[in-house]
Amino acid sequence: MRICSCTAFSKMEFRSARQAILRLLRTVAPADLPLLLEWMRTSRDFDVFTQDNNDTMLKNIAEDLRNCLPLESMLSSEHLALQKIKQQPEPTIQVDAFLYDEDFIDSLCEEGKMSRNYCMVCGSHQTAPLGFISHSFSLMELKFIYHHVLPALSGKVLVDVGSRLGTVLYGGYLYSSALQLYGVELNGDFCQLQEMIIKKYQFTDRIKVLHADICTQGSLLQNADVVVMNNVFEYFLGEAEQARAWEYISHNVRKQGSLLVTVPSLEESLTGLQVNIQLSSWVEEVPLNYDVYPEKDIDREALQQIHLYRIL
């Protein structure tokens, strides 16, 4: 008898697949069922099935945010940051890496809306590359952090210091099983943008944004399992305020074994600041593998700016 292969291997629709999974679960030994359910809830083995949907959702969020912000993704209320960018030794512009990937920037350059170069002598053909700075992680950097830098976050609390557009929070919601994701943001305008996204995409069960100075959130920092800090103070605070904030964080992020993700490194962030922080007695750096993406178009230099520390 000849069996039609397309019938024998036809794919199940949702209802049939759901029933098949439930039937399979009923065959599991009672002692092993809790372990299996926990694995299903927290494992990254299912990433291959959900990754495309999560990437698409983050790209949709980026589009929503682009529609709410000027091209440079800076607000008029960010006076100090705008001033510091202008004071860079070479012409520098803010280009948010979450909102604008390389392909998007190329299309903007083709349309004449952005340039990668500046004229060194007005009216000449002598040009040099513009400096780009971003205060958000790109999609690739978010995936690197949640898939390769951090361990499984089931039952864990993550705090993003200076959450800005909320990209770390959205990435954590989609790419991890973190119990709770807190964003602490001093700028009220950015808090409103984050709340808009959280409500639209129904992230309210695990994401909470606090409109506050991080130096008022001692309890939150003390109980955090992961603290993320991406270019968090340098462009937004004066040196004295930066020193005060770092002292506060070093005194409150003390939960043994908790993790600290920073861009740039702690050593670089603290250089030039009048602080009394002994890194060797506070943290140990955890080596990272920056070669997990063999693709040639990966910005390895950006990944190398990401550092992971374990609290001693």
N, C-alpha and C positions, 0 to 999 in steps of 0.2 A: 504494500500500500504506500502510495506517495503522499507525504505530508507537506502542505504548503508552508514554507519556511517563514513567510511574512506573517502568517497566522500564529505559528508556534512561538515566534519571538516578538509579537506585537507588544508595544509599550502600554502599561496600565494607565488609566486615567486616575485622577486624584482619589475618588471614592474607593476604587479597587485597591490602589496602592496603600491607602490608609488601613483598609481591612486586612490586607496581607501583613502589614507591619504589626498590627494588633494581634493577629493570629500567631505570628512568630514570637512576640513577647510572652504570650501565654504558655509557650513551650519551654521557656527559660526556667532553670532551677530557681526556686524561691530565694535561696540564699544568695544567688548571683544577680537577681533582678535589680536590686538597688544599685549595684556596681555598674550594670549595663545602662541603666537610666541616667546615672551621673555621667558616664562616658558620653552618651548621646547628647546630653545637655551642654557639656563643656569641651568636647573634643574638637580639634581643628581638622579632623579627617573629613568633615563635610564641607570644608571651605571650597573645594572644587565645584560643588553644586550651587553655592550661594554667592561666590565671589563676584560674578558678573553682575548680579542684581545689586549687591552692595556698592560696587563701583559706579553703577548707573545712578543709584540714589545719591551718592556723594557728588556726582557731576551735576545732577539736577539741583542739589543744594547750592553748588557753586554758581550755577546760572541764576538762581533766585537772588543770591547775594550780589552778583555783578549788577543786577538790575536796580539794586538799592544804593550802590556806591559809585563814586567817581572812578575813573580809570586807575588812578594811583592808589585807590583803596584806603585813602587817608581822610580823616574827618577834620573839619576846620577847628574842632575843639582840641586837637592834638598839637597844640602850639609848640611844645618843647621838642617833640619828635620831628616835626617839620623843620624846625630850626637846626637840629643836630644833623639831619640829612644834608641840609644846605652847607654845613660846615665840614663835610667830608673833604679830604685832600684832593680827590678826583670827583668830577660830576657823578652823582649817584641819584637813582630814582627808586622809589618804592614800587615793587611789582609783587603782588601777593601770589605766592606759589600755588596756593590752593585754588585761587580763582583763575589763574592764567598759567597753563602749562606751556611748554616750548612751542608746540604747534600753534597754540592760540596766539602767542606773542608773534610768531612768524606771520600769521595772517594779519595781525594789527599793523605790523611793519609794512607789509605789502599794500595795505590800505592807506598808509601814511599817517596812521593814528599814533604810532609809536616808533622810536628809533633805538637801535642797539648801540649807536655811535654818537659822538659829539665832535664838533669842529674845534680843533685845537687853536687854529688861527682863523678868525672870522673871514669868510670869503674864500678860503683856500680849500684844497682837496686833502689837506692833512687832517685825518680823523683818528680817533682812538675809541676803544670800547667804553660805553657807559658802565658804571657800577650798578648792579642790581642788588637790592636788599629786600628780604621778605620777612614778615612777622608771623607768617603761618607756615605750617608744614604742607608740602605738596602731597598729592594722593599717594605717590610712590613712597614718600617718607613716612606717611601714616601707616601704610601696609608694612613697611620695614619695622617700625616700632612695635606694632601689635602682633606681627607674625614671627619676628626674628629677634627683637630686643627684649621684650617683656615675656615672662612665663605666662601660663594660663592664669586668668584673673578671676576665676569663679569665686564668688563670695568676697571679693576684694573691693576696696574703696580707692578711687583715683581722684586726685585733685590737680587741676590745671591752673597754674598761677598766671594770671593775665590771659584769660581765655579768649579775649578779642572777638573773632568771628565764630568761635566755638568748634573749630575743625577737629581738635583733639577729642572733644566730647562726642561729636558725631562719629568719628572714626572708632572710638572706644565702644560706642553703642553697637555699631555694625560689625566690627572686627574682633570683639572680645565678649566675654561673659561677665565682665565686671558687674558687681552688685550695684554700685552707685558711682556716678561720675559727676564731680562737682567742678564748676568753673567759677573762679573768683576774678571779677573784672571791675576796675575802678571807673571806667568810662561808661556812663549811663546809656549813651547812644548805642554802643556795642552790645550792652546787655539787652536792649530792646530788640536788636537784630537777632540775637541768639534766641530770645523767647519766641520770636516769630517763627523761626525755623523749628524749634522744639515742638511747638504746638502743631504746625502744619504737618510735620512728619511723624507725629505721635510718639515722641521720645520722652514724654513727661514722666514715665514710670521709673526711669533710671538716670535721667539727667536733671540737675538742678544748678541754676546760675545765681550766684550771689553778687549783688552790686555792693562791693566793699573793698576796703584797703586790706591787702593780705596781712598787714601787721595788726589786724583786729581778729584774725582767724586762728588763734593759737590752738584751740581745741580741735578744729578741723585738721590742721597740720599734724598734730600729735597722734591722731587716729588714722591717718592716711597710710595705705599700703604702698601707693605709688604717687609721687609728686612729679609733675612735668613742668619744665620751665624753658620756654623757647624765646631767646632774645628778650627776656622779660623786663629788664630794668634799664639797660644801657641807654635806650633812646627815649625813655619816658620819665626818667628821674634825674635830678642833679646828683653829683657824686656823694654828697652827704646823705641824701635820701636813699641812694643805692646802698651805701654802707649800712644804714639803719635797717633796711629791708633784709639784707643778707645776714646781718647779726640775728635778726628776729627768726629767720628761717632756720639758721643753724642751731638756734636754741630750742626750736619747737619740732623740727623734723628729726626726732631722736628714737623712733620706734625701731628696735633692733631687727635687722633683716629687711626693713622696708627699702624701697627703691627710689632713686632720684634720676630722672632723665633730663639732661640739660643740653642746650645749644646756646653758646659754645661750651667748652669745658669749664669746670669750676675755676681752674687755675686762670684761664683767660678772663673770665667774668670778674674775678676778684683783683686782677692786676691793676695797680694804681689806686685802689681804694684803701682808706684807713680803717681796716677791720682787724679784729683779734679772733681769727678763725683758724684753728689748726686742722687742716684737712686730714692729716694722717691719723688723727684720733677721732675723727667724725665719720669719714667714709673710706671705702676702698673702691677703686674703679674696677668694673667688670669688663674684660676684653670682649669686643664685638667682632663678628665676622662680617666685613663689609663686601664680601665677594659672593653673597648669596644670589645676586642677580647677574648672570653672565652676559646679559644683553649689552650690546655696545652703546645703546643710547641711554643707559642709566647714568644719572649724574652721581658718580661715586664720590666726588668731592663734597657734595651736599650731605650724603650719608655719613661721611667721615666727620662731619661737624656734630653728629649726635653722639652723646656720651651717656653711659649708664654707671651709676654708683650704688653700692649697697651700704646701708647705714650700719655702723659698727655698734 
